[in-house]
Amino acid sequence: MAKYGLENEAGDALEQYPYTFKMWKDDNNISMREDMALVAAEYPRVVEVTERGPRPDPSDPALFRVVVGPVVKEAGQWRETWAEEAKSAEEQAEYAEQQDMKAALEAANLDGFLTTFYNMTPAEAKQFVQDNPGDAVLNLSRLAYAVNVLAKVVIRGSK
């Protein structure tokens, strides 16, 4: 569905955006029903505004977020835009923490021992530790790290 704006007399800014059919009727004291495209054709200050496309990714997701930008006129056509906005220091720290957790979870998923250990029943895990006492110490420290990471994810998810 097309969007419209009310351009100023000079044609270099929108006085009202979005500009709806109801607004046009109220501004012009008109009660009949017309299609907004016909209104735009007859009233040159009512202009079509091209909708913005899908939200792009920020240039650096650690530092910026993408927000709705201003409506701009380019080559005689009004269009909606996207803009980048700097994240706060708190948001940057939160993003860094999320990335660290994501990397830790990916590392844990790639670790064959952890995947095997995760799929063991408690009885199988106990038997493994008894059968491999030397390996178990090293592997259990890796498992403890993975449990710590998973606990943080669960805690963050419950906030």
SVG drawing of the C-alpha trace seen along z (x, -y; Angstrom):
<svg xmlns="http://www.w3.org/2000/svg" viewBox="-19 -28 65 77">
<polyline fill="none" stroke="black" stroke-width="0.4" points="0.0,0.0 1.4,-3.4 2.2,-6.0 1.7,-9.7 3.1,-13.0 2.0,-16.7 4.9,-18.6 5.5,-22.3 5.0,-25.0 8.7,-25.1 8.7,-21.3 11.8,-20.8 10.2,-19.3 7.2,-17.4 4.8,-19.4 3.0,-16.3 4.0,-12.6 2.3,-10.3 -0.6,-12.1 -3.8,-10.1 -7.0,-10.4 -8.8,-11.5 -6.3,-14.3 -6.7,-15.5 -10.5,-15.5 -10.4,-17.4 -7.9,-19.9 -10.0,-20.5 -13.4,-20.2 -14.4,-17.5 -16.9,-14.7 -16.8,-12.5 -14.7,-9.4 -11.8,-9.4 -8.8,-7.2 -5.7,-8.7 -3.8,-8.2 -6.4,-10.4 -6.0,-13.0 -2.2,-13.0 -2.6,-13.4 -5.0,-16.4 -3.3,-18.0 0.5,-18.3 1.4,-18.9 0.1,-15.4 3.1,-13.3 3.7,-9.5 6.5,-8.4 8.4,-5.2 8.5,-2.8 11.9,-1.8 13.0,1.7 13.9,4.4 16.0,3.3 19.7,3.6 22.4,4.9 24.4,2.2 27.9,1.6 29.3,2.7 26.7,4.5 28.9,4.0 28.7,0.2 25.5,-0.6 21.8,0.3 19.6,-0.5 16.7,-2.8 14.0,-4.4 15.6,-7.4 14.1,-10.6 12.0,-10.9 14.3,-12.4 13.8,-13.7 16.1,-12.3 15.8,-12.9 12.4,-14.4 11.0,-11.4 10.3,-11.2 11.4,-8.0 11.7,-6.6 15.2,-5.8 17.1,-3.8 19.8,-5.3 22.5,-4.1 22.4,-5.1 25.3,-4.6 24.7,-2.1 25.3,-3.2 28.3,-1.8 25.9,0.5 24.4,1.8 27.9,2.4 29.0,4.3 25.8,6.4 26.5,7.2 30.1,8.2 28.8,10.5 26.3,12.1 29.0,12.7 31.3,14.3 28.5,16.6 27.7,17.4 31.3,18.3 31.5,20.4 28.4,22.3 29.7,22.9 33.0,24.2 31.1,26.5 29.0,27.8 32.1,28.5 33.8,30.3 33.3,34.1 33.7,35.0 31.2,32.5 28.6,33.6 29.2,37.3 29.1,36.4 25.9,34.4 24.2,37.4 25.2,39.8 22.8,41.0 24.0,40.3 25.0,44.0 27.0,43.8 28.8,40.6 29.6,42.2 31.0,45.3 33.1,43.1 34.7,41.2 35.5,44.5 36.9,46.1 39.0,43.0 40.3,41.3 43.2,39.5 41.1,38.2 38.1,37.4 39.9,34.7 40.8,32.8 37.4,33.5 35.5,32.6 37.1,29.2 36.0,28.7 32.5,29.9 32.4,27.5 33.2,24.6 30.4,25.7 28.0,26.0 29.0,22.5 28.3,21.0 24.9,22.8 24.0,21.6 24.7,18.0 22.5,18.4 19.7,19.8 20.0,17.0 20.0,14.3 17.0,15.9 15.0,15.8 15.5,12.0"/>
</svg>
